[in-house]
Amino acid sequence: MTDRLGWYVHHHGRGHLTRMLAIAAHLPLDVVCFSSLAEPTGLPANVSWVALPRDDDPQPTLPADDPTAGGLLHWAPLRHEGHRARLAAMAAAVATGRIGAVVVDVSAEVTLFLRLLGVPVVIITQPGDRVDEPHRLAFAAANRVVAPWPDGVYAPAHLTALGDRVVFVGGISRFAGRPRPASRGSDGTVVLLGGGGGSDVSEADIADAERATARPWRTLGAGGAQWSADPWDALTTASVVVSWCGQNAVADLAAAAAPAIVIPQDRPFAEQRATARALGHAGLAVTVDTWPAAERWPGLLDAAAALGDDWGVWRIDGAAERAAEVILAETGAGGRS
């Protein structure tokens, strides 16, 4: 009997965890998460957590090696106890835990490892130039690939080549369906929404922008400001939201119908830059490559306000449910009794 779903949650930033929680709410299965993240507080009743050892901490007693196996993999360090232990933990869970399938968000190595164990794998992919050999192998090994954005806005060739194995479900936001205020605030507040993945924008940069615009700025999770676990009120009342360009941030902007300026941060495979280009081409947000000089900000805010708040094409409504349907179909289970 296979009445449980495994889920590999990458430890970088908070987006992978947030996405899992949004989708798990629509799964009639127990979900066993594997991650190097510490177990979060307040997990839903159907979600449990297996903390994995890290495999990226240095072990100076080991000789230097090529952790990519000559470019075949992204990261598989030789003779690393943490790496070996994390794979062993997942193998043991699969062998004894009635796990019918595993969602991988994200890791090419974990995808290949689980497929070698004979487990159906659903990849949740990300934007960017994912055409290298490790990604090619992972996509080939996966049963299905979930792309959490709409193909009408961004459909890279390496994904469309997978045919019906890839499903573009739309942007997955934890705020989908949450009521918005009837109108935005009238004081011209600008909200700067940072993310958990880091950036090089400083407090001085933000202060310069605030002075140049003569508007109040509210900063969440950037420039040393405290990160907010629930920025909904800020997103739905700001005159304009300035945001990085991760998938969860963009989905939250769409759910909030926020006039937005997006600034892609440097991430592997140019993920955020690919998203920003797609948003700009679709006219959904004002996009800039780097943090602008102070004198540019007034014009950028005016341009964002002129775009309006129509984010419907990002397909937020029902996206988490559509992802859950794709995943559930691969488990071979009918759900919890």
N, C-alpha and C positions, 0 to 999 in steps of 0.2 A: 504494500500500500504506500502510495506517495502523496501524502497530504500536507507537505510542507514545501516552502519555497526558500531557496538560499538567495542571498543578495550580498554581493561584494561592493562595499562603499569605500571609494577612494578617500584618503585622509586630507587631501589638499583643499583648503577653503571649507566653506559650509554648504556649497551648492549640491554636492552629491547626496549628502544626508537629507537636505531639504526636499530634494526631488523624490528620494525613496519614501519619505513620510507622506508626501502628497499622493503618490501612487498606491502605497500600502493601504491607505484608507479605503480603497475601492477593491481590495483583494479579499475574497472569502477563504483565506488560507493563513496559517501561521507562517511568519516570515523570520528566518534566521539570518541575521546580518553578520558579516565578517568584515572587520575593519581595524586599522591601526589607530583610529580615533578612540578616545576614551568613551565608554558607554554614556550616551546622553541621558539626561534626566527626563522623566515624563514620557517614556516611550509608550505607544499604544499597547493595548493588551495582547494583540496578535503579533507583536514584534519583540524578538529577543536578540541578544547581542553577544557575539564572540569576539573578544579583543585579541587581535593578532600582534605578534612581535613585529617590530620595525625591521626592515631589511635595507635601510639607507643610512644607518649609523655606522661610522667608521670602525673598523677592527684592525688596528695598526699592526697586529701580530701576523696578519695574513699577507701573503705576497700579492703584488699588483696583478690584476687580471683584466680581461675584457668582459665586463658584465653584459655586453650586447651580443656575445657569441658571434662576432664578426658581422654585426648588423642584422642578424636574424631576429633578435629580441630587443626590447627597450631596456630591460633591467632584470638581470638574473645573476647576481654576484656569486662567484665560486666560493665554496667552503665558508659560507656565511651562515652562522647558526640561526639568526633571525629569519633569513629567507627560507631555510629548510624547515624551520618550525612552523611558519605561517602556512606553507603549502601542506605540511603534514596535518595541521589542524583542520584545514578544509577537506582533505581527503578522508580523515576520520569521520567528519560530520556527514559526508556524502555516503560513506560505507555503512553507517549505523543509524542515520537520522531521518529516514523516509523522505528524503529530499528529491522531488520530482524534476526540478530544473533550477538553474541559478541565473539570476540577473547579474551582469557584470557592468559596473559603472565606476570607473573604467580601468581596464588593464588588459593588454594583449596577452601577457604571460598567463594571467589567471584564466582568461578565455581558453587558451590552448590547453592548459593543464586540466581544466574541468572536462573539456571535450575528450581528452585522452582517457579520462576516467569513465567516459561513456555517459556523461550527463548533458542533457540539452541545455544550451546556453542562449540567453537573450542579451545582446549587447545594447546598452544605451550609449549612443555615440555623441560626439560633439562636433561643432563646425571646424573648419580649417583644412590644412593641406595634409590629410591623412592618407597618403598614397605610398608610404614607405613599406618595406617588406614586413615588419611586424604587424602593421595595421592590415595589410593585405591578407596575411595568414589568419588573423583574428576574424576578419569579416568572412573569409571563406569557411572557417570552422563553426561560426555561429549559426544556430537555427533561424533566428530572426534578429533584426537590427531595428531598434526604435530610435528615430531622430526626433528630438523634442522641439521642433519648429515646423512651419508649413512649407511644403515643397513649392508652393506658388510664389514664395519670396526667395527661397534659397534651396537649390537642388544640385549639389556638386556631382560631377560625373561619376566619381568613384562609388557613390551611393546609388544613383539611378541605375548603374550597371548591375546592381544586385537584384533588379527586378522586384518581384513581389515579396522577397525576403526582407526588404526594408519598408517600414511604415513611418511616414511623416505624420505624427499625431497632433502637431501644433504645440504651442508654448505651454509648458506645465508650470502653473503657479499655485502656490499654497493658498492664494487669495481668490482663486476663481470662484465666482458666484457670490462673493462678499459684497454687501450693499455699499454703494458709494454715496457721498453727500450729494445733494441736489446741485450744488455749485461750488466752485473753488473759492478759496479765500481771496479777499480783496486787498491785502496789504502788500502784494507783490513778492512774497517770500519765495526764495530759491532754496530748494533742498538738494544737497549734495549727498548722494547715496553711494557709499563705498561698499566693498565686498570683503570677504574673508581671505582673499588670496593675496592681498598686499598691493601697494602701489608706491610710486615715488613722489606723490603730490604732498607738499608740506603745508604746515599751518600758515606760513608766510604767503604761499601761493594763493591760498583761499582768502586770506585777509586782503590781498591786493585786488582780487576779483570782486570782493564785497564793496570795497571802496570805489572801484571803477563803476559799479552798477548803481550805487546809492540805493540798494535794496537790502533787506535783511536776508542773511543766509543761515540755513540750519544744516549742520554737518553731522552725518551719521556714518561712522566707520571709515573715515578718511582723515588724513592730516592730523592723526593723533586723537581724533574724537572717538567717543564711545560708540561701539557697534550696537545697533538696535535689533532685538529679536523680532519685533513687530513694528515695522515702519509704515503700516497701512495709513494711519491718520496723516502722517507727513506726506506720503505719496499722493493722497487724494485731495489735499488742501493746498499744496504748493502751486504757485503760478507756473513754474517750470521746475522739472527735476533734472539735475545733472547726474549722470550715472556712468559707472564702468559698463562693460558690455558683455558680461557673463550671461549664460543662458537663463539662470534664475532671475537675475536682475531685469533682463529684458522682458521676461514673462510677467514679472510683477508690475513693470511699467504698463504693459498692455492691460493687465487686470485692472489697474488703477486709472486707465485711460488718461495717462499723464503726458502733457506736452514735454518733450524731452530733448536733451543734448546728451549724446553718448560719446564717451572717450575710451577707446579700446586700450587695455593694458597689455603689456607683453606677457604672453602665455605660450606654452608649447604649441607648435604647429599653426601659429598665427590664428588661433581660435577666435579671439575677440575681434581681431581686425577683419576676418571674414564676415562675422556677424554685422559689424559696423557698416561694411560696404553694402551688404544686403539691405540693411535698414535705410541707408541713405538713398539707394537706388529706388526703393519702394516708397520713399517720401514719408516714412513713419517717424523719423527723428532727424534732428540736425546732428551731423557727425563731424568730428575733428580728430586728426591723427594723434595729437598730443595736447597736453594742457595749454590752452591759449594764453597769449600775452594779455595783460590786464585790459588794455584798450579795446580788445576784440569782444569782450564779454557783453556789453550793451547790445550790439548788433546780433550776437548769437542768441541772446534771450528773446529778442524781438522776433527773430526768424523761427525759433521753436514755438513761440506763442501763435504765430501765424499758421503753423502746420495744423493746429487743432488737436483733437483728442480721439480720432477714429483709428483704433488699433484692431478692428475686427478681423482683418486679414491674418493676424498672428494666431488666430484660432485657439484662444484660451479656453473657451467654454467646452467642457467635455474632454479636454486633452488628457488629463490624468486617467479618466475612465477608459479612453481609447487605448492608452498604454497598458492599463491593467488587463484589458481584454486580450491584447496580443500576448502578454506574459502568461496569463492563465491558460491559454490554448496550448502552450508548450509543456505544461506540468503533467498533463494526463490525470489530473485530479478533479474531483467534483467540489472541493472545498471542505470546510470544517462542518462537522455534524452538530 
